[in-house]
């Protein structure tokens, strides 16, 4: 996954349970995607039953080229869940 420097874009993540099945996060009271350790408020891609969250970067928010990390975090009625870290590229 890659983005262009200083351009807007949408980062989408899917939270999976230990069996690799999408985690139903529709009851989430906290939805975040942590980008380089900084928490950003995320939105559901649809209704959350598919485990998908998204964050939309504003123009100029991606101001540093290179490899960055992201990780989803949610709080639902069953507890809190942190997704696996993954990397994405911001190119010039």
N, C-alpha and C positions, 0 to 999 in steps of 0.2 A: 504494500500500500504506500502511495506517495502523494505528496501535496506540493504545490508550488509556493515559493517564497512570497510572502505578503498578499496571497490570494485567499479568498474564502473557500471553505470546503467542509464536507460532512464526514466525520469519523463515526463509524458504526461498529458496535461490538455485540457479541452474543455471550451471555453467561450460561455455562453448562454445569450440570451436576457431575458427581463423580462417575456416573455411567455414560457421560457424553451426551446426555439428553438436555435440551434447552430448559433452563430453570424458569418457572413461572414467577415473574417479578411484578405482576400486576398490582399487588398490595403494597408495593414499595413506598415507604415514607421518605426515604432518602435515595436519590439516584445520582451517582457521580461517575465521571470518567476522570481519573487522575492522570494528568499529562505532565511528565517529568516531575511527578510528586505533588503537583498543584491540583487541588480538587476543582473540577468544573461541573456545574449543574447539568445533568443530562436529561433528555426527554425519551419517552418511549418511541420506538419506530412505528409501532401500531398500538396495541393495548397492553403490552408487557407479558402476555401469556406465552410469547415466543422467545422470551429472554433477551430481546434486542433493545439496546439503548443507542442513542446518538447524541453527538455534540457537534454544533456548527461553529466553525472557526470564523470570526469576523475578519474583514479585510485588514491586513497588517498585523494580525495577531500572531501569525507564523512568521516571525521576523528573524529567525535564526536558522540558517540552512544546516542540514546534517541529520543524523539519526536521533530520534526521540523515542521515549517510551510512553505507553499508556496502559491503564489498568482500570477495569470497572469495579465499582463498589456500590452495593445496595443494602438497605435495611428493609426487611420484610417481616411479616408477623412471625415467621419461623426462626428469625435471627438475622445476622448480618453475613454477607457473602462478598468475598473479594475474588475477582477473576484473575486469570493468569496474565502476567505482564507480557506485552508484545511491543514490537518496535515498528515505527513508520518513518519514512524518509521525507524530509522537506528539501526539495532541490531548488536551485537558482533559476 
